[in-house]
Amino acid sequence: MPIRQLSETMINQIAAGEVIERPASVVKELVENALDAGASRVEIVTAGGGLSLIRVTDDGSGIPERELALAVARHCTSKLSDDIHDIRSLGFRGEALPSIGSVARLSIRSRTAAGDSAAEISIEGGRVSAVKPAAANRGTTVEVRDLFFATPARLKFMKGERAESSATGDVVKRIAIAFPAVRFTLAGSDRSTLELPATGDTPEGRLARVAQVMGADFPDNAIAIHAMRDGVHLAGHVSIPSYTRANALQQYAYVNGRPVRDKLIAGAIRGAFADVLPRDRHAVTVLFLSLDPATVDVNVHPAKADVRFRDPGLVRGLIVGAIREAMAGAGIRAATTGAAGMMAAFRPGAASYSHPGPANGHRSYEAAFRASGSSFDHGSNLARSPQRPLDMGEARPARGGFAENDQAAFDTRPLASADARAGIAEPAEALLGAVLGAARAQVHENYIVAQTRDSLIIVDQHAAHERLVYEALKNALHSRAVPSQMLLLPEIVDLPEEDAERLAMHSETLAKFGLGLERFGPGAVAVRETPSMLGETNVQQLVRDLADEIADNDTVETLKERLDRIAATMACHGSVRSGRLLKAEEMNALLRQMEATPGSGTCNHGRPTYIELKLADIERLFGRR
């Protein structure tokens, strides 16, 4: 077949295949155009999941009548100067409108602030109509009907109406977070109305917009992020480790105000939360990166969702370091959802609190007390009268395990004098004012009940001590070179030449983690030492994983993460076990160490170490409020 010039309609349909993937892609392009036009109000209406109708109305600057024909021509835009590296708008390629018009029925009606009347232009399957007068207020209304009618094969790849509507809603929410001063409305016969009133472009307004999109409980469970490094500024919020989601859909990232889905940013978030979240849970994040447009390429793909940084190692390091520093500085915090779950469990009729037996399904108080295995007394007299007060300060018989001084789990010397003066039944005023308060009891030989001035704290002793031991191991591990073991015979790993070069460049850093390697010819490395903590390990796989990570992110986090996982396993086996009886001073010492240890709100597996129930919530349970 001879080479021939493609028709303009065919060119636009090919471009549409890249830019217009589904109805949500159309909404994204049209909303971005509205924002670039300076709109303060954007209204979106859909029908049939967006396949039947998409209408976007804004109050922006509008399009002059003489420019309407250019607006629907390929590669015509008002947003790009002569420098492709200086992109300061959301759109810039000049492809969206002609691409949409080539596969759908498109009409644009617009009026400028200085115009006496509006004008309208239409496109149907790539055929452009003449510009004609119309009636409209200031701004632009773009209407898209019968999406993909000109390319019916694409319709076979569309999902159901509900799925397409959901994708459109996600796009609008993702954009709205970056523009809190703009009012967004999403409505239609295929959805419930979503209204996001303008909140203002201030720190408080931005957080209020985030709460509109992500839920009112996010601000109460978030940590503010603010960091700067080499001209790259990072701001936003991340959830505390005990507030997570089952997927990463609520991780929002923005580069110079543009919503992006970048694997480097996603990987940095995973790395920052690596040892505080379970593997199947994800943090909730809203991160804004601001940097010189010349140092980031947003022209990687026509959809503009991918970006490429000139210095990816700098960006990754900034995100990981800023999040970890913010979590360390935030101190110990429990997710408010934990208290909400506890409140729900305490409500009358809660399934988790229904007990079989007489008296309308409730056991007697004495039987319940005996069955609980309570360690209030740490003795054998569980049948004492329920009217007799439990005195936590009374003498207790010596017990094995952590009740013996020579096996005490915590250094209690700083607290000994205060506890000796007050005892656990009458905690010192200073302890009541602490974040985790003063220990009152140990129940079921695993949970420490503590009291602050305005709340009740329940601590999982094993999970809490596991985090303390883990952090101590990590500090010891990374404060000095990791011990290594010499291999009897060097392990030769064959690699592409560029991977071998990258590993050689990072050899000094790898040596600090106990991995000794050197170049062995142009396409191989010789491994002479491995970290002792790893024991017998697959050296070939480890080196290849490191080479892949360095190629992607210019870091050697894989080796560090493996060592941290071993430290986590050691911490789990070396911490206080469930069922251990603790002295009053040991419990208080555990609480104080938790308060001083970053990340102690969750254990190494990401489970919460404590739950806080405010006194006001307790009073509501008893009808006092």
Salt bridges, closest charged atoms under 4 A:
GLU29 OE2 - LYS28 NZ 3.90
GLU29 OE1 - LYS304 NZ 3.38
GLU32 OE2 - LYS28 NZ 3.12
ASP36 OD2 - LYS79 NZ 3.04
GLU43 OE2 - ARG41 NH1 3.08
ASP86 OD1 - ARG88 NE 2.81
GLU95 OE2 - ARG74 NH2 3.30
GLU95 OE1 - ARG93 NE 3.08
GLU124 OE2 - ARG105 NE 3.24
GLU143 OE1 - ARG55 NE 2.92
GLU143 OE2 - ARG145 NE 2.95
ASP146 OD2 - ARG105 NH1 2.61
GLU164 OE1 - ARG22 NE 2.96
ASP170 OD2 - ARG174 NE 3.86
ASP170 OD2 - ARG261 NH2 2.98
ASP190 OD1 - ARG191 NE 3.85
GLU195 OE1 - ARG183 NH2 2.56
ASP201 OD1 - ARG206 NH1 2.86
ASP275 OD2 - LYS474 NZ 2.37
GLU366 OE2 - ARG370 NH2 2.91
ASP377 OD1 - ARG384 NH2 3.09
GLU394 OE2 - ARG384 NH2 3.56
GLU394 OE1 - ARG388 NH2 3.96
ASP411 OD1 - ARG413 NE 2.93
GLU429 OE2 - ARG453 NE 3.05
ASP454 OD2 - LYS614 NZ 3.54
GLU466 OE1 - HIS462 NE2 3.58
GLU466 OE2 - HIS605 NE2 2.91
GLU471 OE2 - ARG467 NH1 2.68
GLU471 OE2 - LYS474 NZ 3.70
ASP499 OD1 - ARG502 NH1 2.61
GLU501 OE1 - ARG519 NH1 2.54
GLU518 OE2 - ARG528 NH2 2.84
ASP545 OD2 - ARG562 NH2 3.19
ASP554 OD1 - HIS506 NE2 3.46
ASP564 OD1 - HIS478 NE2 2.95
ASP564 OD2 - LYS560 NZ 3.15
GLU595 OE2 - ARG592 NH2 2.91
GLU612 OE2 - LYS614 NZ 3.05
ASP617 OD1 - ARG620 NH2 2.15
GLU619 OE1 - ARG625 NE 2.65
